Amino acid sequence: MPLSRTAAINQVSIMVQSNEFPELDSNELGLIVDNNARSVDWAASTSYVYGDIVEPIIKNGRIYKCIVAGTSGTSNPFPTYYREFCKDIGFSDNTAEWLDLGPANVERYDLRSAVRAGWILKAAKAANLIASKDGSQDINLEALQKQFLAMAERYRPVVLL
């Protein structure tokens, strides 16, 4: 079963140690997860741009890519049942047009990219803080920021040639 948004947020929270300094709150984690969604649910009367990827409201196991930017209609333009061999078939939707990309067999949320974004956000928060020394304690925030960026590098996208 695919990860829900809440489960994705919880997973990212654990992987970026969001409760450790500097903390990431639930709003920041939600935004990170949303920004790393591979697809969204289709919505009526919504403006779409070329390249947007949606899943129909009535799940049919397929995903669709916007190939002509426009505004969606008021009713679901996609088949309500799974159809085999429909890849590359187009669907008109008011002023938008969609192309069937095939089975929706991947997780909706790209956790690897979301975790990377979380570590980068923690590094950005650390960059805005001042290193300090209080007696024998030396707080080196530059080292902390470097560690966060090193963690982000662990989640850099893999490119296969």
Secondary structure, DSSP 8 states (H G I E B T S, - for coil): ----HHHHHHHHHHHTTTTSSS---HHHHHHHHHHTBS-EE--TT-EE-TT-EEE-SS--SEEEEEEE-EE--SS--S-SS--TT-TT-EEEETTEEEEEEEE--S-SB-HHHHHHHHHHHHHHHHHTS--EEETTEEE-HHHHHHHHHHHHHHT------
